Amino acid sequence: MVLELIMERYIDSAEPISSGTIAKTIKDRLSAATIRNVMADLEEQGFLYKPHVVAERIPTYKAYRYYVNSLSLLKLPGKKELIALETMIKPHYSYIEEIMEDASKILASLSKYTSIVVEPKVDTMLFKEVEFVKLSSRTVLAVFVTSSGMVHTRLVNTDEEFDVAMLHSMKAYMNEKFGGMPFYALKQGILEDIKKDRENYSRLLAKIKQTLETIIDEEDVREIYLEGASKIIGVPGFADVERLKGLFQAFEKKEKLLELIDSCLKEEGIHVIIGGESDIKEMSDMSIITSTYRVGEQSFGVLGVIGPIRMNYSKIIPLVTYAANTVTNILTTV
């Protein structure tokens, strides 16, 4: 109980907490002497530390992890937050990218911190259709569309000329045979057809397979929607210019950020990365609260909030959860 109260007061005030402050909060339930002893024990166990030679104490990373793991029966977001998130359901989105952008903007606005939305890995997404556009005698634009509406385009340079009729035939063949198949299986299916040598399709299929490999293998080029990075300015503990500079540089290292966020894909649901649990040095005083959102049966993306380690977890976790559920619901109707 004492540690919980310390966490809540520190999250609210950003000021070191004294035994007197806790005694006033719980009134006559525990004596000031008992609270002092409990706080001393918590310090000895690594849950609290003294920033100066004073009686007040501050929670450690260990305390935050214990506190987050102990949270239960979290409430729904407030009425204002629910209304804002439900506005996403009303617009008719033409492109999935618009959904990602809206989710990122709304999360940043409601949380007052930095939001992040990462699109799903392509290999697990379902292939819907392909379109081939002839740009020149030996250059074709291949447009791959996923079942959720994501579009991936690549230029295909061929060693020989393929006429428009051939491209239309290839399009019809691929859409009919591979529609609804995960992209990783699509690549394997094309490889098997190349081995069967389907007339003069095989050479073009080989080029398409190479193109698919670039789409699937280039995981680091997935789109990351980052909104509200400047909201960290003014947060207690982040007034130092050099510290802010390092943090903004960390946001720009999207490959490291993507690697960290991808670790949240191992299991569905909420994940909380606290301080030093991140491998990104500049974010050692930050926490990341993420949740997976679903695109189809086997494909997942991640969205979340990046904020100071003393952010209000009991408020932000339900917000992120509801945002992820909202995005999932929208993507099932796109």
VENBELBEL-V919915 format. One record per backbone hydrogen bond with DSSP energy under -0.5 kcal/mol. CO is the residue of the C=O (numbers start at 1). NH is the residue of the N-H. E is the energy in kcal/mol with one decimal. If there is no record, write none. Layout:
[[CO;NH;E] [CO;NH;E]]
//
This chain:
[[1;5;-2.2] [2;6;-2.5] [3;7;-2.6] [4;8;-2.4] [5;9;-2.6] [6;10;-2.7] [7;11;-2.8] [8;12;-1.7] [9;13;-2.3] [10;14;-3.0] [17;57;-2.7] [18;22;-1.5] [19;23;-2.5] [20;24;-2.1] [21;25;-1.4] [22;26;-2.2] [23;27;-0.9] [26;29;-1.9] [31;35;-2.3] [32;36;-2.3] [33;37;-2.1] [34;38;-2.4] [35;39;-2.7] [36;40;-2.1] [37;41;-2.3] [38;42;-2.5] [39;43;-2.0] [40;44;-2.2] [41;45;-1.9] [42;47;-2.9] [42;48;-0.9] [43;46;-1.2] [47;60;-2.1] [49;51;-0.6] [49;58;-2.8] [52;54;-2.4] [57;17;-3.0] [58;49;-2.1] [60;64;-2.0] [61;65;-2.5] [62;66;-2.1] [63;67;-2.8] [64;68;-2.9] [65;69;-2.4] [66;70;-1.3] [67;71;-0.7] [68;71;-0.9] [78;82;-2.6] [79;83;-2.4] [80;84;-2.1] [81;85;-2.5] [82;86;-2.4] [83;87;-1.0] [85;88;-1.3] [86;89;-0.9] [86;90;-0.7] [87;91;-0.9] [91;93;-0.8] [95;98;-1.0] [95;99;-0.8] [96;100;-1.9] [97;101;-2.3] [98;102;-2.3] [99;103;-2.7] [100;104;-2.2] [101;105;-2.3] [102;106;-2.7] [103;107;-2.3] [104;108;-2.0] [105;109;-2.2] [106;110;-2.5] [107;111;-2.5] [108;112;-1.6] [114;306;-3.7] [115;227;-1.9] [116;304;-2.4] [117;225;-3.2] [118;302;-1.6] [121;124;-0.8] [122;125;-1.5] [122;183;-0.5] [123;184;-2.0] [125;183;-2.1] [126;147;-2.3] [127;180;-3.7] [129;145;-2.8] [131;143;-2.9] [132;134;-0.5] [133;135;-0.6] [133;141;-3.3] [136;139;-0.8] [137;162;-0.6] [138;158;-2.5] [139;135;-2.3] [139;136;-1.7] [140;142;-0.6] [140;156;-3.5] [141;133;-2.6] [141;143;-0.5] [142;144;-0.6] [142;154;-2.0] [143;131;-1.9] [144;152;-2.8] [145;128;-2.8] [145;129;-1.5] [146;149;-1.6] [150;146;-2.6] [152;144;-3.1] [154;142;-3.1] [155;157;-0.6] [156;140;-2.7] [156;158;-0.6] [163;167;-1.8] [164;168;-2.5] [165;169;-2.1] [166;170;-2.5] [167;171;-2.4] [168;172;-2.4] [169;173;-2.2] [170;174;-2.6] [171;175;-2.6] [172;176;-1.9] [173;177;-2.3] [174;178;-2.8] [175;179;-1.0] [178;181;-2.0] [181;127;-3.1] [182;185;-0.6] [182;186;-2.1] [183;187;-2.0] [184;188;-1.1] [185;189;-2.6] [186;190;-2.3] [187;191;-1.9] [188;192;-2.1] [189;193;-1.7] [190;194;-2.2] [191;195;-1.8] [192;196;-1.3] [193;197;-0.8] [193;198;-0.9] [194;197;-0.7] [197;199;-1.9] [198;201;-2.6] [199;202;-0.6] [200;204;-0.5] [201;205;-3.1] [202;206;-2.1] [203;207;-1.4] [204;208;-2.3] [205;209;-2.8] [206;210;-1.8] [207;211;-2.1] [208;212;-2.6] [209;213;-2.1] [210;214;-1.5] [211;215;-1.6] [212;216;-2.9] [213;217;-2.8] [214;218;-1.3] [217;219;-2.0] [218;221;-1.3] [219;222;-1.6] [223;119;-1.7] [224;226;-0.8] [225;117;-1.8] [225;227;-0.5] [227;115;-2.7] [228;231;-1.6] [229;232;-1.3] [230;233;-1.3] [232;235;-2.1] [235;238;-2.4] [240;244;-2.3] [241;245;-2.6] [242;246;-2.2] [243;247;-1.9] [244;248;-2.7] [245;249;-2.0] [246;250;-1.7] [247;251;-1.8] [248;252;-1.4] [249;253;-1.1] [252;254;-2.2] [253;256;-0.7] [253;257;-1.9] [254;258;-2.7] [255;259;-1.8] [256;260;-2.0] [257;261;-2.6] [258;262;-2.6] [259;263;-0.8] [260;263;-0.6] [261;264;-1.9] [262;265;-1.9] [263;266;-0.7] [269;292;-0.9] [271;290;-3.0] [272;274;-0.6] [273;275;-0.5] [273;288;-2.5] [274;277;-2.5] [275;278;-1.9] [279;281;-0.9] [280;283;-1.9] [281;284;-1.6] [283;286;-1.8] [285;309;-2.0] [286;275;-1.5] [287;307;-2.3] [288;273;-2.8] [288;290;-0.6] [289;305;-2.4] [290;271;-2.6] [291;303;-2.3] [293;301;-2.4] [295;299;-0.7] [299;295;-3.4] [300;121;-0.7] [301;293;-2.0] [302;118;-3.5] [303;291;-2.5] [304;116;-2.3] [305;289;-2.6] [305;307;-0.5] [306;114;-1.7] [307;287;-3.0] [308;311;-1.7] [311;313;-1.5] [312;315;-1.1] [312;316;-2.7] [313;317;-2.5] [315;319;-1.2] [316;320;-2.8] [317;321;-2.4] [318;322;-2.6] [319;323;-2.2] [320;324;-2.4] [321;325;-2.1] [322;326;-2.3] [323;327;-2.5] [324;328;-2.4] [325;329;-2.3] [326;330;-2.3] [327;331;-2.6] [328;332;-1.1] [330;333;-1.5] [330;334;-0.9]]
//
